[in-house]
């Protein structure tokens, strides 16, 4: 019992001593200690208004691509796109590009982190999402002559794309573990099976 009283008295004396020095215990927090001058504030307005970052658009949805392509690929969720070949050829490391996926009706912002030139004049480009702090590779794009091919890995699945000149297609490859390649339900001509004895 005496220990509890002694602790309370010691705490009271310590508070009085500290209160005498800082004038907080006796009078509370002073209002002038809470006031902030305008010079000491940091303005966040310029940082928040810098959403107008520049990026390059390298593809877009295209209604002309379906007519221009001879080969009608059989993929589920296939969409037709148009690539900007000149813009792809002029990409540099750390460029910010917008890659459009018509299936989601949105563009993904990707930072280019590697560009390799082949001996035959081809170009291999890889990049990661601009908001990915771990910089996982999300885009692999190869430009050979006037043809573009590659893949885009998103959280919604993996997308394959290919073009002949500027016109091409993009299709989902996987939905979970189910492969997205479409196989015909029945063949156009019947198959005769002959059993050998």
C-alpha positions in Angstrom: 0.0 0.0 0.0 2.8 2.4 0.9 4.6 1.5 -2.4 1.5 2.6 -4.4 1.2 5.9 -2.5 5.0 6.5 -2.9 4.8 5.9 -6.7 1.8 8.3 -7.0 3.6 11.0 -5.0 6.8 10.5 -7.1 4.8 10.8 -10.3 3.0 13.9 -9.0 6.3 15.5 -8.1 7.9 14.6 -11.5 4.8 16.1 -13.2 5.1 19.3 -11.2 8.8 19.6 -12.0 8.2 18.9 -15.7 5.1 21.1 -15.7 7.1 24.0 -14.3 9.7 23.6 -17.0 7.4 23.1 -19.9 4.2 24.7 -18.6 2.1 21.8 -20.0 0.9 19.8 -17.0 -0.4 22.8 -15.2 -1.9 24.8 -18.1 -2.3 22.2 -20.8 -1.0 22.6 -24.3 -0.6 26.2 -25.3 -2.7 27.4 -28.3 0.4 29.1 -29.8 2.2 25.8 -29.9 -0.5 24.4 -32.2 -0.5 27.3 -34.6 1.5 26.8 -37.8 2.8 29.6 -40.0 2.3 29.6 -43.7 6.1 29.5 -44.3 6.4 26.2 -42.5 3.8 24.3 -44.6 4.8 22.4 -47.7 2.4 22.7 -50.6 1.3 19.4 -52.2 -0.6 21.1 -55.0 2.2 21.0 -57.6 2.9 17.3 -56.8 -0.8 16.4 -57.1 -1.4 18.3 -60.3 1.4 16.5 -62.2 -0.9 13.8 -63.6 -0.2 15.1 -67.1 2.8 12.8 -67.6 3.7 12.1 -71.2 3.4 8.6 -72.6 3.4 7.1 -76.1 0.4 5.2 -77.4 1.7 2.3 -79.4 -1.6 0.5 -80.3 -5.3 1.1 -80.5 -8.5 -0.8 -81.3 -9.1 -1.1 -85.1 -12.1 -2.0 -87.2 -9.9 -2.0 -90.3 -7.6 -4.8 -89.0 -10.2 -7.5 -89.4 -10.6 -6.6 -93.1 -6.9 -6.3 -93.7 -5.9 -9.7 -92.2 -6.1 -12.7 -94.5 -5.8 -15.2 -91.7 -8.8 -15.3 -89.3 -7.3 -16.7 -86.1 -9.5 -18.8 -83.9 -9.1 -17.4 -80.4 -11.7 -16.8 -77.8 -12.0 -13.1 -76.8 -10.0 -12.0 -79.8 -9.9 -8.3 -80.7 -8.4 -6.5 -83.6 -5.8 -3.8 -83.0 -3.5 -1.4 -84.9 0.1 -0.8 -84.0 2.1 2.3 -84.5 5.3 0.8 -86.0 7.2 4.0 -86.2 6.6 4.8 -82.6 7.7 1.4 -81.5 10.9 1.8 -83.5 11.7 5.1 -81.7 11.2 3.8 -78.2 14.0 4.3 -75.6 14.7 2.8 -72.2 12.5 4.4 -69.5 9.9 5.6 -72.0 6.4 5.4 -70.7 3.9 3.8 -73.1 0.2 3.1 -73.1 -0.7 -0.4 -74.3 -4.4 -0.8 -75.1 -6.3 -4.0 -74.4 -9.7 -3.9 -76.1 -11.0 -6.8 -73.9 -10.8 -4.5 -70.9 -11.4 -1.3 -72.8 -8.4 0.3 -71.0 -4.8 1.1 -71.5 -2.0 -0.1 -69.3 0.9 2.3 -68.6 4.2 0.4 -69.0 7.8 1.6 -68.4 10.3 0.3 -70.9 13.2 -1.2 -69.1 15.1 -3.1 -71.8 15.5 -2.7 -75.6 17.7 -5.1 -77.6 18.6 -4.8 -81.2 19.2 -8.0 -83.2 21.7 -8.5 -85.9 18.9 -8.8 -88.5 17.5 -5.4 -87.5 14.8 -6.7 -85.2 13.8 -5.1 -81.9 13.0 -6.7 -78.6 11.3 -4.5 -76.0 10.3 -5.4 -72.5 8.7 -3.4 -69.7 6.8 -3.4 -66.4 3.7 -1.6 -65.2 4.3 1.9 -64.1 2.7 1.3 -60.7 4.6 -1.9 -60.0 7.2 -1.2 -57.4 8.8 -4.7 -57.8 9.2 -4.1 -61.6 8.0 -7.6 -62.7 8.2 -7.9 -66.5 4.7 -7.5 -67.9 5.3 -6.8 -71.6 7.4 -8.6 -74.1 7.3 -7.1 -77.6 9.3 -8.2 -80.7 9.4 -6.1 -83.9 10.8 -8.1 -86.9 10.6 -6.1 -90.1 7.0 -4.7 -90.1 5.5 -7.4 -87.9 4.9 -7.1 -84.1 4.5 -10.1 -81.8 4.5 -10.6 -78.1 2.6 -11.0 -74.9 1.2 -8.8 -72.1 0.9 -10.3 -68.6 -1.8 -8.6 -66.5 -3.6 -9.5 -63.3 -6.6 -10.5 -65.4 -4.6 -13.0 -67.5 -2.0 -13.2 -70.3 -2.7 -11.7 -73.7 -0.9 -12.7 -76.9 -0.7 -10.3 -79.8 0.6 -10.4 -83.4 0.5 -8.1 -86.4 1.2 -8.2 -90.0 2.4 -4.7 -90.8 0.3 -2.3 -88.7 -2.8 -4.5 -88.3 -3.0 -7.3 -85.9 -5.0 -9.1 -83.2 -4.8 -9.6 -79.4 -6.3 -12.6 -77.6 -6.4 -13.9 -74.1 -4.3 -17.0 -73.7 -5.4 -18.3 -70.4 -8.4 -18.0 -68.1 -7.1 -19.4 -64.8 -5.6 -22.7 -65.9 -7.9 -23.2 -68.9 -6.2 -22.6 -72.2 -8.0 -20.0 -74.3 -7.2 -21.5 -77.7 -10.5 -22.3 -79.4 -10.8 -25.7 -81.0 -13.6 -26.6 -83.5 -16.5 -28.5 -82.1 -16.7 -30.7 -85.1 -14.5 -31.1 -88.2 -15.7 -29.7 -91.5 -15.4 -33.2 -93.2 -16.0 -36.5 -91.5 -13.0 -38.7 -90.7 -13.3 -42.4 -91.7 -11.7 -44.6 -89.1 -10.5 -47.9 -90.4 -9.5 -50.5 -87.9 -6.7 -52.9 -88.9 -6.9 -56.5 -87.9 
